[in-house]
Amino acid sequence: MLKDASNPEISCVFNYSASFKLHMKVHTDERPCFCEKCGKTFRRNDKLRLHMRTHTGEKPYLCITCGKRFNDPSAFRRHTAIHTGEKRHSCKTCGKRFAHSNSFLCHMRTHTGERPYLCTTCGNRFVNASKLKRHTRTHTDEKPHVCNTCGKRFIRLSRLTSHTRIHTGEKPTIKILFNTNIFFVFNYSNITSQITGSNDYWTPTCD
């Protein structure tokens, strides 16, 4: 039995030397697995194999409910929870329930105020790694999401999605709320053509 003694406040015990060696790479930041396509490095071979699917387009995990495919088993499990409605993780403070442990952990930090992810450039702190990663792009000017039609690049995927509507002509669906229990959903392009005869935004008013 092997124990990680790098931090006396944390006790990590391993039954196998291979597991221990793999764990120690977390502290040394050793990344011996190298992607020949893009140069990204990984600590483990299985993570490299998973990453390679982003280049090959392989998506072996199929949702039998809706037909959507995934290259990552964890993303596949998160997706299936949408169909089952299962929410195993419950917040003891406010009672809110979550399907995924990551979402539950991030939610708990809204109660504790914990923000463990630090931006070393400006000192801002964040509740999860994805928000920190998105924030750091404001310093590096990295724009990983590219429009296949015109080549324009964006920091966030949501902004790319909005931008592509310029090319496709797709109009977002809008919801008109009449009271707390009833709302009607309209296609934006249909309702504007019927009411205004143009593509200007329409704001409903009540007499």
C-alpha positions in Angstrom: 0.0 0.0 0.0 1.4 3.4 -1.1 0.7 6.8 0.3 1.1 10.3 -1.2 3.1 12.3 1.4 3.3 15.5 -0.7 0.6 17.2 1.3 0.3 16.1 5.0 -3.3 17.5 5.2 -4.6 15.1 2.5 -4.3 11.4 2.8 -4.3 9.5 -0.5 -3.6 5.8 -0.3 -3.2 3.5 -3.3 -3.3 -0.3 -3.5 -1.3 -0.5 -6.7 2.0 1.1 -7.7 0.6 2.0 -11.1 -2.3 4.0 -9.6 0.2 5.7 -7.3 2.5 6.7 -10.1 -0.4 8.0 -12.2 -1.7 10.1 -9.2 1.8 11.6 -8.7 1.7 13.1 -12.2 -1.0 15.5 -10.8 1.6 17.1 -8.6 4.5 17.1 -11.1 2.3 18.1 -14.0 4.0 15.4 -16.1 2.2 14.9 -19.4 4.0 12.2 -21.4 1.1 11.5 -23.8 1.3 13.7 -26.9 -1.2 14.4 -29.6 0.6 14.4 -33.0 -2.3 16.4 -34.6 -2.5 19.5 -32.4 0.3 19.1 -29.9 -1.9 18.9 -26.8 -0.4 16.8 -24.0 -2.1 14.4 -21.4 -1.1 12.6 -18.3 -2.8 9.3 -19.4 -3.1 7.3 -22.6 -6.9 6.9 -22.2 -7.3 10.7 -22.1 -5.2 11.0 -25.3 -7.4 8.3 -27.0 -10.5 10.2 -25.9 -9.0 13.5 -27.3 -8.2 11.9 -30.6 -11.9 11.4 -31.3 -12.2 15.2 -31.6 -9.9 14.9 -34.7 -11.4 11.7 -36.1 -15.0 12.6 -35.4 -15.6 9.2 -33.9 -18.7 9.1 -31.6 -19.2 5.5 -30.3 -21.7 6.3 -27.6 -25.3 6.4 -28.9 -28.4 7.6 -27.1 -31.1 5.1 -28.0 -33.8 7.7 -26.9 -33.0 10.5 -29.3 -30.2 9.2 -31.5 -27.5 11.7 -30.4 -24.0 10.4 -30.4 -21.0 11.3 -28.1 -17.3 10.7 -28.1 -17.0 11.0 -24.3 -18.7 8.4 -22.0 -19.1 11.0 -19.2 -20.8 13.4 -21.6 -23.0 10.5 -22.7 -24.0 9.7 -19.1 -24.8 13.4 -18.4 -27.0 13.5 -21.5 -29.0 10.4 -20.7 -30.0 12.0 -17.4 -32.0 14.5 -19.4 -34.3 11.8 -20.6 -34.6 9.9 -17.3 -35.0 13.0 -15.2 -33.0 11.5 -12.5 -31.4 14.0 -10.0 -29.5 12.1 -7.4 -27.7 15.0 -5.8 -29.6 17.1 -3.4 -28.5 20.4 -1.7 -29.2 20.1 2.0 -29.2 23.9 2.3 -31.9 24.9 -0.3 -33.2 21.5 -1.5 -32.3 22.0 -5.1 -31.5 18.7 -6.9 -29.0 18.0 -9.6 -28.4 15.2 -12.1 -24.6 15.6 -12.2 -22.1 15.8 -9.3 -20.1 18.6 -11.0 -23.2 20.8 -11.2 -24.0 20.0 -7.6 -20.5 20.9 -6.5 -20.6 24.2 -8.3 -24.0 25.0 -6.8 -22.7 24.3 -3.3 -20.1 26.9 -3.8 -22.9 29.5 -4.1 -23.7 28.8 -0.5 -20.1 28.6 0.8 -18.7 31.4 -1.3 -15.8 29.2 -2.3 -14.0 30.1 -5.6 -11.0 27.8 -5.8 -10.0 28.6 -9.4 -7.7 31.6 -9.6 -6.8 33.7 -12.6 -3.0 34.3 -12.2 -3.2 37.3 -14.5 -5.8 39.5 -12.8 -6.6 37.7 -9.5 -10.3 37.0 -10.2 -11.6 33.8 -8.8 -14.2 31.4 -10.2 -16.3 28.5 -9.0 -15.3 26.0 -11.7 -12.5 25.4 -14.2 -14.7 26.0 -17.3 -15.5 29.6 -16.1 -11.8 30.2 -15.4 -10.9 28.9 -18.8 -13.4 31.1 -20.5 -12.2 34.1 -18.5 -8.5 33.6 -19.4 -9.4 34.0 -23.1 -10.1 37.7 -22.4 -6.4 38.0 -21.5 -4.9 35.8 -24.2 -7.4 36.8 -27.0 -7.9 33.1 -27.8 -11.0 32.6 -29.9 -11.4 28.8 -30.4 -14.9 28.9 -32.0 -14.7 29.7 -35.7 -17.5 30.3 -38.2 -17.2 27.9 -41.1 -18.8 30.3 -43.5 -16.9 33.5 -43.0 -14.0 32.6 -40.7 -14.9 35.0 -37.9 -13.8 33.7 -34.5 -15.4 33.9 -31.1 -14.5 33.4 -27.4 -17.8 31.7 -26.6 -19.8 29.0 -28.4 -23.1 30.9 -27.7 -21.8 33.9 -29.6 -20.8 31.8 -32.5 -24.3 30.2 -32.5 -25.9 33.7 -32.6 -23.5 34.8 -35.4 -24.3 31.8 -37.7 -27.9 33.0 -37.8 -26.7 35.9 -40.0 -25.7 33.3 -42.6 -28.6 30.8 -42.2 -31.4 33.4 -41.7 -32.6 31.4 -38.8 -34.7 33.4 -36.3 -34.7 32.5 -32.6 -38.0 31.3 -31.0 -39.5 33.8 -28.6 -41.8 33.2 -25.7 -44.7 35.6 -24.8 -45.7 35.3 -21.1 -49.3 36.1 -20.4 -49.4 35.0 -16.7 -47.4 32.7 -14.4 -49.0 29.5 -15.8 -49.6 30.1 -19.5 -47.2 31.2 -22.2 -47.3 30.9 -26.0 -44.3 30.1 -28.2 -43.9 31.7 -31.6 -41.3 31.5 -34.3 -39.7 34.9 -34.5 -39.7 35.2 -38.3 -43.4 34.2 -38.6 -44.7 36.6 -36.0 -42.8 39.6 -37.2 -44.0 39.1 -40.8 -47.6 38.8 -39.6 -47.6 41.8 -37.2 -45.1 44.3 -38.6 -44.4 43.1 -42.1 -40.7 43.5 -41.4 -37.8 41.9 -39.6 -37.8 44.5 -36.8 -38.2 43.3 -33.2 -41.7 43.4 -31.9 -42.6 44.0 -28.3 -46.1 43.0 -27.3 -48.2 45.5 -25.2 -51.3 44.9 -23.2 -54.2 47.4 -23.0 
